[in-house]
Amino acid sequence: MTASFETKLSSPDGSIDGIVYKMNNNGAAWEFKSIDGTVYLTIARDSDGNWMRTGGTEPYLSSWTEELVKKVVNHS
């Protein structure tokens, strides 16, 4: 598993190009940063192993969390 990869998130206005970075060694936290700097999203596993949004830009689409989780899991 690499520490970063390129991906896109979906929005009503089209795709948002960005890079996903692994934030820790065990892969339990990741951040997405859009190429244009407009969107930032961090996700992490909670103590039960569930993924949740831990930070990012406002406003945001709640679907981005699930979409990013799928991309991280498929990348791993």
Secondary structure, DSSP 8 states (H G I E B T S, - for coil): --SEEEEEEEETTEEEEEEEEE-STTS-EEEEEETTSS-EEEEEE-TTS-EEEEEE-SS--THHHHHHHHHHHHH-
